[in-house]
Amino acid sequence: MHVRVSLVAAARSSSLLAERFDDDRPLDGAGWRSVESAARDLVPLGAAELRYCSPTPRSRATADALGYAPLAQPALRECDMGRWRGLTLAEVTAREPGAVDLWLSDPRAAPHGGESLLAFISRIGGWLDTRPADDGGAIVAVAEPSVVRAALVYALQAPPLTYWNVDVRPLSTLTLTGWSRRWYLSLQAPA
């Protein structure tokens, strides 16, 4: 019994330098254009039996634009960043440099008062592990890039700090095959 889970990173809602923790902004113009450009490759994933998305506006908009008609999954929300919510990394670093250093170096730390990196990765892993494993079944989920990174770290059973070494670009796709606690990275050949 196994299932294929394809995670699509949501299109962007701002430039990289303007990204904020727990950013609830909708897709920007560049985000909409990138969805249109990638649609030919991503629309077929919508044939999956189960279609989900993170509860963020840009994840839902990306999934809707691709025709997925997704069910929002609260478990696929971004990491709870506590009092840092709505701030940029530069703003937080200027205010709390020691707290940022701790957060980046200790996966159990949550100096912002929210969720630790380890708790976040575990939550996303818990979601993966509870997907129904009908033999050969398919699932697609549009999620924030941070969620896709956490899923990859969990699936590969990599050390939590590996999270910081994974770059997930908007509209990139991660495909995992397997079942609870037995996940494999599946690299697709170009069509």
C-alpha positions in Angstrom: 0.0 0.0 0.0 1.5 3.3 -1.0 0.4 6.8 -2.1 1.9 9.5 -4.2 1.9 13.0 -2.6 2.8 15.9 -4.8 3.4 19.2 -3.0 3.3 22.3 -5.1 4.8 25.5 -3.6 2.4 28.4 -3.8 3.1 31.2 -6.2 4.6 34.3 -4.7 2.8 37.2 -3.0 5.8 39.6 -2.8 9.4 40.0 -3.7 11.9 37.9 -1.7 13.1 40.9 0.2 9.6 41.9 1.2 8.6 38.4 2.5 7.2 38.5 6.0 6.7 35.7 8.6 3.2 34.2 8.4 2.5 36.4 5.3 -1.2 36.4 4.6 -1.0 38.5 1.5 -2.7 37.3 -1.7 -0.9 36.6 -4.9 0.7 39.6 -6.6 0.7 40.3 -10.4 4.0 38.3 -10.9 2.5 35.4 -8.9 -0.6 35.3 -11.2 1.6 35.4 -14.3 3.8 32.6 -13.0 0.8 30.4 -12.3 -0.4 31.0 -15.9 3.0 30.1 -17.2 3.3 26.9 -15.2 -0.3 25.8 -15.6 0.4 23.4 -18.5 2.8 21.4 -16.3 0.9 21.7 -13.0 -2.8 21.3 -14.1 -2.4 17.5 -14.7 -1.6 17.0 -10.9 -5.3 18.1 -10.3 -6.4 14.6 -11.5 -5.3 13.3 -8.0 -8.1 11.7 -5.9 -7.4 14.1 -3.0 -6.6 17.8 -3.5 -5.5 20.0 -0.6 -4.0 23.4 0.2 -2.5 25.4 3.0 -5.0 27.8 4.6 -3.2 30.9 3.2 -4.7 33.2 0.6 -1.8 32.6 -1.8 -2.0 28.8 -1.5 -5.7 28.7 -2.1 -5.5 31.2 -5.0 -2.7 29.1 -6.6 -4.7 25.9 -6.2 -7.9 27.5 -7.5 -6.1 29.0 -10.5 -4.8 25.5 -11.4 -8.3 24.1 -11.1 -7.6 21.9 -8.2 -10.7 22.8 -6.1 -8.8 22.0 -2.9 -9.8 21.4 0.6 -7.9 23.7 3.0 -5.9 21.8 5.6 -5.1 23.6 8.9 -2.2 21.1 9.5 -0.5 22.6 6.4 -0.3 26.1 7.8 3.1 27.8 8.1 5.2 27.7 11.2 3.6 29.8 14.0 6.1 32.6 14.4 4.5 34.1 17.5 5.4 37.8 18.0 7.5 37.8 14.8 4.4 37.4 12.7 4.1 40.1 10.0 7.8 41.1 10.3 10.6 40.6 7.8 13.7 38.7 8.8 15.7 42.0 8.6 13.3 43.7 11.0 13.5 40.8 13.5 17.3 40.6 13.3 17.6 44.3 14.0 15.4 44.0 17.1 16.4 40.6 18.4 19.7 39.4 16.9 20.4 36.9 19.7 16.9 35.4 19.4 17.3 35.0 15.6 20.7 33.3 16.1 19.1 30.9 18.6 16.2 30.2 16.3 18.5 29.4 13.4 20.8 27.1 15.4 18.5 25.2 17.8 15.5 23.4 16.2 13.9 23.1 19.6 14.0 26.8 20.3 11.0 29.1 19.8 12.3 32.5 21.0 9.4 34.2 19.2 6.9 32.5 21.4 5.4 30.4 18.6 6.3 27.0 17.2 9.8 25.6 17.2 11.3 24.3 13.9 11.2 20.7 15.3 7.5 21.0 16.2 6.7 22.5 12.8 8.5 19.7 10.9 6.8 17.1 13.1 3.4 18.6 12.5 3.9 18.5 8.7 5.2 14.9 9.0 2.1 14.0 11.0 0.0 15.3 8.2 1.9 13.2 5.7 1.7 10.1 7.8 -2.1 10.3 8.1 -2.8 10.4 4.4 -4.8 7.5 3.2 -2.5 5.0 1.5 -4.7 3.4 -1.2 -2.3 1.5 -3.5 -1.3 3.8 -6.3 -3.5 6.6 -5.0 -2.5 10.2 -5.7 -2.7 13.4 -3.6 -1.8 17.0 -4.6 -1.4 19.8 -2.1 -0.5 23.4 -2.7 1.4 24.7 0.3 3.7 27.5 1.4 7.4 26.9 0.5 8.2 26.5 4.2 5.7 23.6 4.4 7.3 21.9 1.3 10.7 22.2 3.0 9.5 20.7 6.2 7.9 17.8 4.3 11.1 17.1 2.5 13.2 17.1 5.8 10.6 14.9 7.5 10.3 12.4 4.6 14.1 12.0 4.3 14.5 11.8 8.1 17.2 14.4 7.8 18.4 16.4 10.8 16.0 19.3 11.4 18.7 21.9 10.7 18.8 20.6 7.1 15.6 22.7 6.7 17.8 25.8 6.3 19.7 24.2 3.4 16.6 23.6 1.2 15.5 26.2 -1.3 11.9 25.9 -2.5 11.0 28.2 -5.3 7.4 29.3 -6.0 5.5 26.7 -8.1 8.2 24.0 -7.7 6.9 20.5 -7.0 8.1 17.9 -4.6 6.7 14.3 -5.1 6.9 11.8 -2.3 5.8 8.2 -2.5 5.3 5.8 0.3 3.1 5.6 3.4 3.3 6.4 7.1 6.9 6.9 8.2 8.2 5.3 5.0 8.6 8.1 2.4 10.7 8.3 -0.7 11.7 11.3 -2.8 10.4 10.7 -6.3 12.3 12.6 -9.0 10.3 13.0 -12.2 11.8 12.8 -15.7 10.9 15.7 -18.0 7.9 15.1 -20.1 
